[in-house]
C-alpha cells in the first residue's frame, strides 16, 4: 500500500516537493490557502541560475533542478528559453573578476567574450565603453506566472497529485493538519508555505536564523517586431550579489570600489538584471530590503535607481514600464541557502531559499524526499 503525504503550500517549494513525492509513489495532497499561488514564486525573474551557485554541492543541485524543470515544463507545455547569461564589464576590475571566474570554473560552460563578440550575443547590450563579458550557457528562463499556474495540472494528470485550494492550514498536529473544523491526515507532512511557517511553527521560526526580504521589480512591455535580447543580461553589481563569483580572487577589490561608488545602491540591496519571457516582455530588477515587517508601499526612487543602472549595460527597443510589484520571501541570515527542520516526527519544514527558489527548489526537495539531503 502506498504511503500518503500532505504538502502545505503550492508555490515552487511545494510543487517541487509534491513532484518528488509523486514520482516515488506517494499519494500526495497539496493544500494551498489561495485560489492559486500568488506569493514570491510568481514575483521573480523566472531565472534558473546555476552560475550564482558555488561549484560543488549547490552547483550540482542547481543542474539537477534544471533537468527536472525541463522535464516538468515539457509535461506542462510551458515556455522556456535556455539562452544562458551575459555578464558585462565596463571597467578593468570587473573584467578581471570575470576572467578569473572563467579560469577557475572547471567544468562550467563559460567563456570570455570581447566587446564585438558580446554585441553579437545580444543586440540589447550597451556597447559604449564595453570591455567584454562572461557568457555562461547554463542559465534558463521560465515564465514563473505561467509555470507556477500550469504545473499543478500537470502533476495532477501525470502523478495523481490532489490539490485543495482556498484552504488555509491553521494547525499541524501529526498525523493531522487542520483548517478550522476540517482535518486531513497523512503518513508524512511537508510544510512548504513560505511565510506561513511563522504561523504554523512560531517558536521554530523565531529561533531560526531567518528574516524576510522584500524585493522590487519591473516589467517592460513586449518589444516591437518580436525583437529578442537573447541571454539574460547582468551588470557588474550582480558579481558581488551571487556567491558563485567568490571564486574570483579580485572580487573583494571590486566590492570595495562598489561600496564607495554605489553606496546607495548597496544600502537598498540593488543589483540589476534583465530577462525576456516568451511574450517578449522584459523583467528587470531588483532590490533587497531585510526586516520582519515592511512598508507595504513600493519606493519609486528604488525603481528609478534600477532603471538608471540598467541603462549602463542594456538598451531596449521599447523601455516602457507597464508593471511594477514587490515580493517578500523568507531569507536565511547565516549564509545558508535553505532550512530543513523536523519539528516533530513525520513533519518536515522546507523554507528559507530566499532568491534561490527557482534555481534550487526542484533539486533540494528531490534530495529531501529521497533522504539524500545533507
C-alpha atoms as a printed R data frame, in Angstrom:
    type eleno elety resid chain resno       x      y       z
1   ATOM     1    CA   UNK     A     1   0.000  0.000   0.000
2   ATOM     2    CA   UNK     A     2   1.400  3.396  -0.990
3   ATOM     3    CA   UNK     A     3   2.221  5.970   1.644
4   ATOM     4    CA   UNK     A     4   0.384  9.282   1.809
5   ATOM     5    CA   UNK     A     5   1.755 12.795   2.138
6   ATOM     6    CA   UNK     A     6   0.341 16.276   2.644
7   ATOM     7    CA   UNK     A     7   2.212 19.282   1.278
8   ATOM     8    CA   UNK     A     8   1.227 22.703   2.637
9   ATOM     9    CA   UNK     A     9   1.761 25.399   0.009
10  ATOM    10    CA   UNK     A    10   1.578 25.396  -3.799
11  ATOM    11    CA   UNK     A    11   4.490 27.722  -4.530
12  ATOM    12    CA   UNK     A    12   7.661 26.437  -6.140
13  ATOM    13    CA   UNK     A    13   8.870 24.619  -2.995
14  ATOM    14    CA   UNK     A    14   5.504 22.934  -2.502
15  ATOM    15    CA   UNK     A    15   5.263 21.931  -6.155
16  ATOM    16    CA   UNK     A    16   8.816 20.577  -6.128
17  ATOM    17    CA   UNK     A    17   8.071 18.553  -3.004
18  ATOM    18    CA   UNK     A    18   4.810 17.218  -4.456
19  ATOM    19    CA   UNK     A    19   6.612 16.166  -7.604
20  ATOM    20    CA   UNK     A    20   9.401 14.443  -5.645
21  ATOM    21    CA   UNK     A    21   6.843 12.535  -3.567
22  ATOM    22    CA   UNK     A    22   4.612 11.683  -6.513
23  ATOM    23    CA   UNK     A    23   7.458 10.215  -8.564
24  ATOM    24    CA   UNK     A    24   8.199  7.915  -5.617
25  ATOM    25    CA   UNK     A    25   4.675  6.528  -5.477
26  ATOM    26    CA   UNK     A    26   3.180  8.625  -2.684
27  ATOM    27    CA   UNK     A    27  -0.463  9.634  -2.669
28  ATOM    28    CA   UNK     A    28   0.017 13.383  -2.449
29  ATOM    29    CA   UNK     A    29  -2.369 16.136  -1.400
30  ATOM    30    CA   UNK     A    30  -1.283 19.778  -1.734
31  ATOM    31    CA   UNK     A    31  -3.228 22.315   0.341
32  ATOM    32    CA   UNK     A    32  -2.937 25.991  -0.618
33  ATOM    33    CA   UNK     A    33  -4.510 28.946   1.202
34  ATOM    34    CA   UNK     A    34  -5.257 30.909  -2.009
35  ATOM    35    CA   UNK     A    35  -7.092 30.123  -5.252
36  ATOM    36    CA   UNK     A    36  -3.668 29.918  -6.908
37  ATOM    37    CA   UNK     A    37  -0.078 30.615  -5.899
38  ATOM    38    CA   UNK     A    38   0.353 34.398  -5.658
39  ATOM    39    CA   UNK     A    39   3.456 34.769  -3.468
40  ATOM    40    CA   UNK     A    40   7.163 35.044  -4.176
41  ATOM    41    CA   UNK     A    41   7.087 32.134  -6.624
42  ATOM    42    CA   UNK     A    42   5.364 34.260  -9.280
43  ATOM    43    CA   UNK     A    43   7.106 37.538  -8.387
44  ATOM    44    CA   UNK     A    44  10.579 36.892  -9.776
45  ATOM    45    CA   UNK     A    45  12.647 36.834 -12.956
46  ATOM    46    CA   UNK     A    46  11.989 33.186 -13.722
47  ATOM    47    CA   UNK     A    47  15.735 32.629 -13.825
48  ATOM    48    CA   UNK     A    48  17.083 29.131 -13.287
49  ATOM    49    CA   UNK     A    49  20.534 30.373 -12.355
50  ATOM    50    CA   UNK     A    50  23.339 27.826 -11.784
51  ATOM    51    CA   UNK     A    51  26.039 30.482 -12.275
52  ATOM    52    CA   UNK     A    52  25.013 32.074  -8.990
53  ATOM    53    CA   UNK     A    53  25.926 28.921  -7.043
54  ATOM    54    CA   UNK     A    54  29.446 27.971  -5.950
55  ATOM    55    CA   UNK     A    55  30.879 24.837  -7.521
56  ATOM    56    CA   UNK     A    56  30.254 21.653  -5.645
57  ATOM    57    CA   UNK     A    57  27.020 20.604  -3.946
58  ATOM    58    CA   UNK     A    58  24.992 23.746  -4.709
59  ATOM    59    CA   UNK     A    59  26.022 23.963  -8.370
60  ATOM    60    CA   UNK     A    60  25.214 20.269  -8.811
61  ATOM    61    CA   UNK     A    61  21.863 20.808  -7.072
62  ATOM    62    CA   UNK     A    62  21.102 23.669  -9.480
63  ATOM    63    CA   UNK     A    63  21.911 21.488 -12.503
64  ATOM    64    CA   UNK     A    64  19.736 18.681 -11.124
65  ATOM    65    CA   UNK     A    65  16.921 21.180 -10.564
66  ATOM    66    CA   UNK     A    66  17.291 22.454 -14.111
67  ATOM    67    CA   UNK     A    67  16.915 18.923 -15.510
68  ATOM    68    CA   UNK     A    68  13.705 18.484 -13.501
69  ATOM    69    CA   UNK     A    69  12.470 21.887 -14.675
70  ATOM    70    CA   UNK     A    70  12.938 20.856 -18.321
71  ATOM    71    CA   UNK     A    71  11.035 17.611 -17.837
72  ATOM    72    CA   UNK     A    72   8.259 19.339 -15.883
73  ATOM    73    CA   UNK     A    73   7.877 22.266 -18.277
74  ATOM    74    CA   UNK     A    74   7.674 19.880 -21.230
75  ATOM    75    CA   UNK     A    75   4.923 17.957 -19.468
76  ATOM    76    CA   UNK     A    76   3.066 21.136 -18.515
77  ATOM    77    CA   UNK     A    77   3.535 22.541 -22.037
78  ATOM    78    CA   UNK     A    78   5.128 25.743 -20.740
79  ATOM    79    CA   UNK     A    79   7.563 28.073 -22.459
80  ATOM    80    CA   UNK     A    80  11.247 28.163 -21.525
81  ATOM    81    CA   UNK     A    81  14.433 29.527 -23.076
82  ATOM    82    CA   UNK     A    82  17.839 28.008 -22.438
83  ATOM    83    CA   UNK     A    83  19.783 31.047 -23.645
84  ATOM    84    CA   UNK     A    84  22.411 31.344 -20.938
85  ATOM    85    CA   UNK     A    85  23.545 34.601 -19.350
86  ATOM    86    CA   UNK     A    86  25.811 37.538 -20.235
87  ATOM    87    CA   UNK     A    87  27.708 39.466 -17.560
88  ATOM    88    CA   UNK     A    88  29.113 42.705 -18.942
89  ATOM    89    CA   UNK     A    89  32.297 44.522 -17.876
90  ATOM    90    CA   UNK     A    90  32.872 48.242 -18.442
91  ATOM    91    CA   UNK     A    91  35.846 48.704 -16.134
92  ATOM    92    CA   UNK     A    92  39.027 46.685 -15.844
93  ATOM    93    CA   UNK     A    93  38.383 45.379 -12.333
94  ATOM    94    CA   UNK     A    94  35.023 43.971 -13.476
95  ATOM    95    CA   UNK     A    95  36.674 42.282 -16.451
96  ATOM    96    CA   UNK     A    96  39.374 40.807 -14.208
97  ATOM    97    CA   UNK     A    97  36.737 39.241 -11.940
98  ATOM    98    CA   UNK     A    98  35.026 37.677 -14.942
99  ATOM    99    CA   UNK     A    99  38.315 36.388 -16.360
100 ATOM   100    CA   UNK     A   100  39.376 34.906 -13.015
101 ATOM   101    CA   UNK     A   101  35.981 33.277 -12.578
102 ATOM   102    CA   UNK     A   102  36.274 31.672 -16.017
103 ATOM   103    CA   UNK     A   103  39.815 30.453 -15.291
104 ATOM   104    CA   UNK     A   104  38.847 28.610 -12.102
105 ATOM   105    CA   UNK     A   105  35.425 27.412 -13.246
106 ATOM   106    CA   UNK     A   106  36.474 23.904 -14.086
107 ATOM   107    CA   UNK     A   107  33.606 22.187 -15.853
108 ATOM   108    CA   UNK     A   108  31.180 25.114 -16.133
109 ATOM   109    CA   UNK     A   109  30.271 26.003 -19.756
110 ATOM   110    CA   UNK     A   110  31.618 29.576 -19.553
111 ATOM   111    CA   UNK     A   111  33.711 31.697 -21.892
112 ATOM   112    CA   UNK     A   112  35.147 35.203 -22.022
113 ATOM   113    CA   UNK     A   113  33.952 37.334 -24.929
114 ATOM   114    CA   UNK     A   114  35.448 40.537 -26.254
115 ATOM   115    CA   UNK     A   115  33.251 43.565 -26.931
116 ATOM   116    CA   UNK     A   116  32.426 42.592 -30.520
117 ATOM   117    CA   UNK     A   117  31.578 39.012 -29.566
118 ATOM   118    CA   UNK     A   118  29.380 40.285 -26.732
119 ATOM   119    CA   UNK     A   119  27.377 42.514 -29.074
120 ATOM   120    CA   UNK     A   120  26.906 39.538 -31.399
121 ATOM   121    CA   UNK     A   121  25.379 37.582 -28.483
122 ATOM   122    CA   UNK     A   122  22.799 40.269 -27.704
123 ATOM   123    CA   UNK     A   123  21.608 43.335 -29.611
124 ATOM   124    CA   UNK     A   124  20.471 44.822 -26.292
125 ATOM   125    CA   UNK     A   125  23.946 45.248 -24.796
126 ATOM   126    CA   UNK     A   126  25.168 48.830 -24.383
127 ATOM   127    CA   UNK     A   127  28.394 48.910 -26.396
128 ATOM   128    CA   UNK     A   128  29.636 52.238 -25.043
129 ATOM   129    CA   UNK     A   129  32.994 51.615 -23.278
130 ATOM   130    CA   UNK     A   130  32.259 47.882 -23.193
131 ATOM   131    CA   UNK     A   131  35.390 45.812 -22.495
132 ATOM   132    CA   UNK     A   132  33.813 42.394 -22.832
133 ATOM   133    CA   UNK     A   133  31.701 39.875 -20.982
134 ATOM   134    CA   UNK     A   134  31.384 36.442 -19.480
135 ATOM   135    CA   UNK     A   135  28.944 34.131 -21.248
136 ATOM   136    CA   UNK     A   136  27.544 31.132 -19.395
137 ATOM   137    CA   UNK     A   137  25.435 28.529 -21.201
138 ATOM   138    CA   UNK     A   138  23.839 27.059 -18.052
139 ATOM   139    CA   UNK     A   139  21.061 29.546 -17.375
140 ATOM   140    CA   UNK     A   140  17.445 29.059 -18.397
141 ATOM   141    CA   UNK     A   141  14.458 31.418 -18.292
142 ATOM   142    CA   UNK     A   142  10.916 30.333 -17.497
143 ATOM   143    CA   UNK     A   143   7.832 32.491 -17.082
144 ATOM   144    CA   UNK     A   144   7.044 31.983 -13.373
145 ATOM   145    CA   UNK     A   145   3.467 33.217 -13.708
146 ATOM   146    CA   UNK     A   146   2.730 30.720 -16.461
147 ATOM   147    CA   UNK     A   147   4.707 27.829 -14.985
148 ATOM   148    CA   UNK     A   148   3.504 28.023 -11.383
149 ATOM   149    CA   UNK     A   149  -0.085 28.174 -12.661
150 ATOM   150    CA   UNK     A   150   0.298 25.240 -15.081
151 ATOM   151    CA   UNK     A   151   2.402 22.766 -13.092
152 ATOM   152    CA   UNK     A   152  -0.420 21.761 -10.674
153 ATOM   153    CA   UNK     A   153  -2.485 20.500 -13.607
154 ATOM   154    CA   UNK     A   154   0.472 18.536 -14.909
155 ATOM   155    CA   UNK     A   155   1.180 16.976 -11.503
156 ATOM   156    CA   UNK     A   156  -2.479 16.056 -11.143
157 ATOM   157    CA   UNK     A   157  -2.622 14.431 -14.553
158 ATOM   158    CA   UNK     A   158   0.752 12.678 -14.521
159 ATOM   159    CA   UNK     A   159   1.173 11.741 -10.854
160 ATOM   160    CA   UNK     A   160  -2.340 11.913  -9.416
161 ATOM   161    CA   UNK     A   161  -1.495 14.762  -7.058
162 ATOM   162    CA   UNK     A   162  -4.632 16.188  -5.444
163 ATOM   163    CA   UNK     A   163  -4.806 19.975  -4.960
164 ATOM   164    CA   UNK     A   164  -7.068 21.655  -2.408
165 ATOM   165    CA   UNK     A   165  -7.293 25.419  -2.943
166 ATOM   166    CA   UNK     A   166  -8.607 28.314  -0.847
167 ATOM   167    CA   UNK     A   167  -7.811 26.452   2.350
168 ATOM   168    CA   UNK     A   168  -5.504 27.920   4.985
169 ATOM   169    CA   UNK     A   169  -3.969 25.345   7.298
170 ATOM   170    CA   UNK     A   170  -4.040 26.755  10.821
171 ATOM   171    CA   UNK     A   171  -2.585 23.849  12.786
172 ATOM   172    CA   UNK     A   172  -0.300 20.878  12.291
173 ATOM   173    CA   UNK     A   173  -0.583 18.084  14.841
174 ATOM   174    CA   UNK     A   174   0.901 14.974  13.261
175 ATOM   175    CA   UNK     A   175  -0.582 12.995  11.598
176 ATOM   176    CA   UNK     A   176  -3.237 15.664  11.138
177 ATOM   177    CA   UNK     A   177  -3.437 19.110   9.613
178 ATOM   178    CA   UNK     A   178  -6.426 21.339  10.272
179 ATOM   179    CA   UNK     A   179  -8.231 24.265   8.701
180 ATOM   180    CA   UNK     A   180 -10.933 25.302  11.139
181 ATOM   181    CA   UNK     A   181 -13.134 22.270  11.681
182 ATOM   182    CA   UNK     A   182 -11.725 20.410   8.650
183 ATOM   183    CA   UNK     A   183  -8.956 17.881   9.196
184 ATOM   184    CA   UNK     A   184  -6.758 15.801   6.893
185 ATOM   185    CA   UNK     A   185  -4.210 13.160   7.838
186 ATOM   186    CA   UNK     A   186  -1.212 11.581   6.139
187 ATOM   187    CA   UNK     A   187   1.859  9.458   6.802
188 ATOM   188    CA   UNK     A   188   4.147 12.427   6.109
189 ATOM   189    CA   UNK     A   189   3.554 16.186   6.238
190 ATOM   190    CA   UNK     A   190   5.681 18.803   4.479
191 ATOM   191    CA   UNK     A   191   5.381 22.485   5.344
192 ATOM   192    CA   UNK     A   192   6.404 24.422   2.223
193 ATOM   193    CA   UNK     A   193   4.368 27.558   2.675
194 ATOM   194    CA   UNK     A   194   6.894 30.376   2.809
195 ATOM   195    CA   UNK     A   195   5.843 32.917   5.384
196 ATOM   196    CA   UNK     A   196   3.148 30.578   6.781
197 ATOM   197    CA   UNK     A   197   5.989 28.757   8.524
198 ATOM   198    CA   UNK     A   198   5.876 31.651  11.015
199 ATOM   199    CA   UNK     A   199   2.190 30.980  11.753
200 ATOM   200    CA   UNK     A   200   2.318 27.191  11.965
201 ATOM   201    CA   UNK     A   201   5.548 26.894  13.972
202 ATOM   202    CA   UNK     A   202   6.150 30.294  15.598
203 ATOM   203    CA   UNK     A   203   8.709 29.049  18.132
204 ATOM   204    CA   UNK     A   204  10.818 27.327  15.491
205 ATOM   205    CA   UNK     A   205  10.568 30.376  13.241
206 ATOM   206    CA   UNK     A   206  11.675 32.802  15.948
207 ATOM   207    CA   UNK     A   207  14.556 30.514  16.939
208 ATOM   208    CA   UNK     A   208  15.802 30.062  13.379
209 ATOM   209    CA   UNK     A   209  18.424 32.292  11.740
210 ATOM   210    CA   UNK     A   210  15.808 33.630   9.353
211 ATOM   211    CA   UNK     A   211  14.409 37.014   8.333
212 ATOM   212    CA   UNK     A   212  12.362 38.263   5.392
213 ATOM   213    CA   UNK     A   213  13.386 40.027   2.206
214 ATOM   214    CA   UNK     A   214  11.334 42.496   0.182
215 ATOM   215    CA   UNK     A   215  12.344 42.980  -3.445
216 ATOM   216    CA   UNK     A   216  11.055 45.434  -6.051
217 ATOM   217    CA   UNK     A   217  10.791 44.547  -9.728
218 ATOM   218    CA   UNK     A   218   9.533 45.988 -13.002
219 ATOM   219    CA   UNK     A   219   8.400 44.667 -16.345
220 ATOM   220    CA   UNK     A   220   8.871 46.382 -19.703
221 ATOM   221    CA   UNK     A   221   6.277 45.943 -22.414
222 ATOM   222    CA   UNK     A   222   6.646 43.335 -25.170
223 ATOM   223    CA   UNK     A   223   9.358 44.515 -27.523
224 ATOM   224    CA   UNK     A   224   8.242 45.602 -31.005
225 ATOM   225    CA   UNK     A   225   8.771 43.448 -34.097
226 ATOM   226    CA   UNK     A   226   9.393 40.338 -31.979
227 ATOM   227    CA   UNK     A   227  12.805 41.755 -31.007
228 ATOM   228    CA   UNK     A   228  14.816 39.389 -28.783
229 ATOM   229    CA   UNK     A   229  17.540 40.230 -26.298
230 ATOM   230    CA   UNK     A   230  18.987 36.706 -26.279
231 ATOM   231    CA   UNK     A   231  20.656 35.696 -22.986
232 ATOM   232    CA   UNK     A   232  19.700 37.123 -19.621
233 ATOM   233    CA   UNK     A   233  21.721 40.309 -19.088
234 ATOM   234    CA   UNK     A   234  23.603 41.284 -15.921
235 ATOM   235    CA   UNK     A   235  25.504 44.348 -14.777
236 ATOM   236    CA   UNK     A   236  28.561 44.430 -12.569
237 ATOM   237    CA   UNK     A   237  26.672 44.747  -9.271
238 ATOM   238    CA   UNK     A   238  25.445 41.170  -9.724
239 ATOM   239    CA   UNK     A   239  29.044 39.973  -9.344
240 ATOM   240    CA   UNK     A   240  29.018 40.842  -5.634
241 ATOM   241    CA   UNK     A   241  25.473 39.547  -5.096
242 ATOM   242    CA   UNK     A   242  25.910 35.911  -6.144
243 ATOM   243    CA   UNK     A   243  28.146 33.622  -4.119
244 ATOM   244    CA   UNK     A   244  29.345 31.797  -7.214
245 ATOM   245    CA   UNK     A   245  31.606 34.710  -8.138
246 ATOM   246    CA   UNK     A   246  33.514 34.495  -4.849
247 ATOM   247    CA   UNK     A   247  35.788 32.088  -6.699
248 ATOM   248    CA   UNK     A   248  37.402 35.158  -8.331
249 ATOM   249    CA   UNK     A   249  40.389 36.306  -6.250
250 ATOM   250    CA   UNK     A   250  39.974 40.008  -7.050
251 ATOM   251    CA   UNK     A   251  36.286 40.190  -6.111
252 ATOM   252    CA   UNK     A   252  36.965 41.871  -2.718
253 ATOM   253    CA   UNK     A   253  38.682 44.752  -4.508
254 ATOM   254    CA   UNK     A   254  35.728 45.208  -6.842
255 ATOM   255    CA   UNK     A   255  33.351 45.095  -3.904
256 ATOM   256    CA   UNK     A   256  35.361 47.798  -2.132
257 ATOM   257    CA   UNK     A   257  35.040 50.089  -5.159
258 ATOM   258    CA   UNK     A   258  31.310 49.466  -5.390
259 ATOM   259    CA   UNK     A   259  30.922 50.201  -1.675
260 ATOM   260    CA   UNK     A   260  32.446 53.606  -2.365
261 ATOM   261    CA   UNK     A   261  30.848 54.449  -5.730
262 ATOM   262    CA   UNK     A   262  27.482 52.694  -5.323
263 ATOM   263    CA   UNK     A   263  26.874 53.038  -1.581
264 ATOM   264    CA   UNK     A   264  23.221 53.986  -2.038
265 ATOM   265    CA   UNK     A   265  22.656 51.010  -4.344
266 ATOM   266    CA   UNK     A   266  24.158 48.609  -1.826
267 ATOM   267    CA   UNK     A   267  22.147 50.188   1.004
268 ATOM   268    CA   UNK     A   268  18.978 49.010  -0.737
269 ATOM   269    CA   UNK     A   269  20.498 45.738  -1.968
270 ATOM   270    CA   UNK     A   270  20.185 46.727  -5.615
271 ATOM   271    CA   UNK     A   271  21.798 44.720  -8.376
272 ATOM   272    CA   UNK     A   272  20.342 44.756 -11.851
273 ATOM   273    CA   UNK     A   273  19.491 42.020 -14.340
274 ATOM   274    CA   UNK     A   274  17.079 41.662 -17.242
275 ATOM   275    CA   UNK     A   275  15.365 38.603 -18.714
276 ATOM   276    CA   UNK     A   276  12.822 38.251 -21.504
277 ATOM   277    CA   UNK     A   277   9.778 35.985 -21.417
278 ATOM   278    CA   UNK     A   278   8.018 34.206 -24.255
279 ATOM   279    CA   UNK     A   279   5.726 37.174 -24.837
280 ATOM   280    CA   UNK     A   280   8.710 39.440 -25.468
281 ATOM   281    CA   UNK     A   281   8.273 41.303 -22.170
282 ATOM   282    CA   UNK     A   282  11.420 42.117 -20.205
283 ATOM   283    CA   UNK     A   283  11.576 41.622 -16.447
284 ATOM   284    CA   UNK     A   284  14.005 43.939 -14.647
285 ATOM   285    CA   UNK     A   285  15.178 44.097 -11.040
286 ATOM   286    CA   UNK     A   286  15.818 44.053  -8.233
287 ATOM   287    CA   UNK     A   287  16.300 45.397  -4.700
288 ATOM   288    CA   UNK     A   288  16.649 43.658  -1.333
289 ATOM   289    CA   UNK     A   289  15.359 45.042   1.962
290 ATOM   290    CA   UNK     A   290  15.645 42.864   5.066
291 ATOM   291    CA   UNK     A   291  13.254 43.006   8.042
292 ATOM   292    CA   UNK     A   292  10.387 41.070   9.635
293 ATOM   293    CA   UNK     A   293   7.795 43.729   8.749
294 ATOM   294    CA   UNK     A   294   7.795 46.004   5.685
295 ATOM   295    CA   UNK     A   295   6.175 49.172   4.475
296 ATOM   296    CA   UNK     A   296   3.521 47.823   2.051
297 ATOM   297    CA   UNK     A   297   4.245 50.559  -0.491
298 ATOM   298    CA   UNK     A   298   6.923 50.423  -3.166
299 ATOM   299    CA   UNK     A   299   9.654 53.042  -3.196
300 ATOM   300    CA   UNK     A   300   9.639 54.865  -6.531
301 ATOM   301    CA   UNK     A   301  13.242 56.022  -6.134
302 ATOM   302    CA   UNK     A   302  14.354 52.370  -5.960
303 ATOM   303    CA   UNK     A   303  12.664 51.631  -9.284
304 ATOM   304    CA   UNK     A   304  14.384 54.691 -10.766
305 ATOM   305    CA   UNK     A   305  17.779 53.559  -9.468
306 ATOM   306    CA   UNK     A   306  17.223 50.130 -11.008
307 ATOM   307    CA   UNK     A   307  16.351 51.644 -14.388
308 ATOM   308    CA   UNK     A   308  19.248 54.098 -14.250
309 ATOM   309    CA   UNK     A   309  21.738 51.293 -13.641
310 ATOM   310    CA   UNK     A   310  20.072 49.161 -16.312
311 ATOM   311    CA   UNK     A   311  20.862 51.900 -18.851
312 ATOM   312    CA   UNK     A   312  24.578 51.472 -18.182
313 ATOM   313    CA   UNK     A   313  24.635 47.972 -19.715
314 ATOM   314    CA   UNK     A   314  21.414 47.420 -21.684
315 ATOM   315    CA   UNK     A   315  19.269 49.347 -24.140
316 ATOM   316    CA   UNK     A   316  15.939 48.113 -25.467
317 ATOM   317    CA   UNK     A   317  13.770 48.970 -28.443
318 ATOM   318    CA   UNK     A   318  10.992 49.914 -26.048
319 ATOM   319    CA   UNK     A   319  11.870 50.936 -22.466
320 ATOM   320    CA   UNK     A   320   8.238 51.454 -21.463
321 ATOM   321    CA   UNK     A   321   7.426 50.068 -17.991
322 ATOM   322    CA   UNK     A   322   3.932 48.602 -17.736
323 ATOM   323    CA   UNK     A   323   4.091 46.688 -14.435
324 ATOM   324    CA   UNK     A   324   5.788 47.137 -11.068
325 ATOM   325    CA   UNK     A   325   5.460 44.966  -7.982
326 ATOM   326    CA   UNK     A   326   7.241 43.646  -4.935
327 ATOM   327    CA   UNK     A   327   7.696 40.197  -3.461
328 ATOM   328    CA   UNK     A   328   8.543 39.025   0.055
329 ATOM   329    CA   UNK     A   329  10.282 35.774   0.912
330 ATOM   330    CA   UNK     A   330  11.982 34.217   3.959
331 ATOM   331    CA   UNK     A   331  15.767 34.503   3.853
332 ATOM   332    CA   UNK     A   332  18.472 32.862   5.956
333 ATOM   333    CA   UNK     A   333  20.734 35.205   7.937
334 ATOM   334    CA   UNK     A   334  23.584 32.736   8.475
335 ATOM   335    CA   UNK     A   335  24.609 32.335   4.827
336 ATOM   336    CA   UNK     A   336  22.732 29.051   4.366
337 ATOM   337    CA   UNK     A   337  20.708 28.525   1.203
338 ATOM   338    CA   UNK     A   338  17.781 26.835   2.974
339 ATOM   339    CA   UNK     A   339  16.483 25.497   6.257
340 ATOM   340    CA   UNK     A   340  15.120 21.966   6.628
341 ATOM   341    CA   UNK     A   341  13.589 21.237  10.034
342 ATOM   342    CA   UNK     A   342  11.753 18.291  11.542
343 ATOM   343    CA   UNK     A   343   9.793 19.846  14.429
344 ATOM   344    CA   UNK     A   344   8.023 16.581  15.202
345 ATOM   345    CA   UNK     A   345   8.068 13.033  13.894
346 ATOM   346    CA   UNK     A   346   6.557 12.838  10.421
347 ATOM   347    CA   UNK     A   347   6.721 16.602   9.773
348 ATOM   348    CA   UNK     A   348   9.333 18.344   7.597
349 ATOM   349    CA   UNK     A   349   9.660 22.096   7.059
350 ATOM   350    CA   UNK     A   350  11.439 23.273   3.893
351 ATOM   351    CA   UNK     A   351  11.979 27.011   3.857
352 ATOM   352    CA   UNK     A   352  14.391 29.920   3.581
353 ATOM   353    CA   UNK     A   353  15.559 29.506  -0.027
354 ATOM   354    CA   UNK     A   354  15.483 33.279  -0.452
355 ATOM   355    CA   UNK     A   355  16.187 34.311  -4.023
356 ATOM   356    CA   UNK     A   356  17.304 30.794  -4.971
357 ATOM   357    CA   UNK     A   357  13.847 29.248  -5.073
358 ATOM   358    CA   UNK     A   358  13.559 28.891  -8.826
359 ATOM   359    CA   UNK     A   359  17.148 27.676  -9.131
360 ATOM   360    CA   UNK     A   360  17.349 25.152  -6.300
361 ATOM   361    CA   UNK     A   361  13.873 24.019  -5.193
362 ATOM   362    CA   UNK     A   362  13.401 21.083  -7.547
363 ATOM   363    CA   UNK     A   363  16.840 19.727  -6.673
364 ATOM   364    CA   UNK     A   364  16.623 20.401  -2.937
365 ATOM   365    CA   UNK     A   365  13.174 18.892  -2.491
366 ATOM   366    CA   UNK     A   366  14.159 15.830  -4.507
367 ATOM   367    CA   UNK     A   367  17.077 15.322  -2.121
368 ATOM   368    CA   UNK     A   368  14.944 15.836   0.997
369 ATOM   369    CA   UNK     A   369  12.290 13.338  -0.111
370 ATOM   370    CA   UNK     A   370  14.912 10.843  -1.301
371 ATOM   371    CA   UNK     A   371  16.706 11.023   2.033
372 ATOM   372    CA   UNK     A   372  19.992 12.172   0.461
373 ATOM   373    CA   UNK     A   373  19.869 15.761   1.716
374 ATOM   374    CA   UNK     A   374  22.738 16.806   3.943
